[in-house]
Amino acid sequence: MHELAFPLLVGLVILALAFDFLNGLHDAANSIATVVATRLLRPVQAVVFAAFFNFAAYFLSLAFPALHKVAETIGAGLIDKDLVTPAVVFGALVGAMVWNVVTWLKGIPSSSSHALVGGIVGAGVAHAGFEGIQWSGLNKTVIAIFLSPMLGMFLAMLVMLASSWALHRATAKFAESSFRTLHLFSSAAYSLSHGLNDAQKTMGIIAVLLYSTGYLSGEFHVPHWVAFACYIAIALGTLSGGWKIIETMGGRITKLSHHQGFAASTGGSIMVFTASLLGIPVSTTHTITGSIIGAGVARRTSAVRWGVAGNVIAAWFITIPASAAVAAVFYALTRLF
């Protein structure tokens, strides 16, 4: 157990909630890019819509506690929880936040989730070396970097094909009206899955901080107040928007119809809900990007702007090492004081 004055503990919890807020701000595009791009909702309406369902995930987690395994992976499944110190938590959070701010300013839809994973690993290795890494948890997270966009793309293509077949005899007017309604519901489902998976990452960080400093009694778990605070923080962040990234996600990768928006949101939500059930801190950014590409490819390959998609993919590969390096630097700075 590592001793930490209560005011410093409060400061680190606030920093973690600030990351959660920034996560919502940075990842607002994940939930609402398709409804903004198709003009189903105006940007302000879409942001409020997404924020509402991000917070509604809190009630879903109460009804289905099995969906809260991601917090355990982040808190105890990447770095041995008994080796985590307040300095490790500080380095991890700052490393992730710096990378989030840089990509947000550049309008790059990188992964807040993997920025945090990189931060935890970078600060943890700087503190305890590679023997502190929980390889099973890290491996499944890294594998998800590659699988989540591909599965999202595949699922979106399947939804496009299945829904096209189901309504192939319908009139154009009926089909358009149906897909508008379905798109709204699927976007709500994706916002719900986004809030569920992403808010848990901050829960895991706060829980391991409390555990390592002796403020969490008994077995490792996420206190109720931590969960509630994290869902509030991510919803407020989403409410603040993230317009540059929304532009990239919603319009620059491919032009979307309501049919394609429905397919992308449905494929993405299936993927993220499944990941939450398995305890995998999947990137909601990666998933929806792959789903949008899949919906575009289902129409025709040339509908996708592959140059923009390539820039997005390049950001995926450097997120974990970049945030890990920044986290290691800030951990080292704490050793100087």
Secondary structure by P-SEA (a helix, b strand, c coil): cccccaaaaaaaaaaaaaaaaaaaaaacccccaaaaaaccccaaaaaaaaaaaaaaaaaaaaacccccaaaaaaaccccccccccaaaaaaaaaaaaaaaaaaaaacccccaaaaaaaaaaaaaaacccccccaaaaaaaaaaaaaaaaaaaaaaaaaaaaaaaaaaccccaaaaaaaaaaaaaaaaaaaaaaaaaaaaaaaaaaaaaaaaaaccccccccccaaaaaaaaaaaaaaaaacccaaaaaaccccccccaaaaaaaaaaaaaaaaaaaaacccccaaaaaaaaaaaaaaaacccccaaaaaaaaaaaaaaaaaaaaaaaaaaaaaaaac
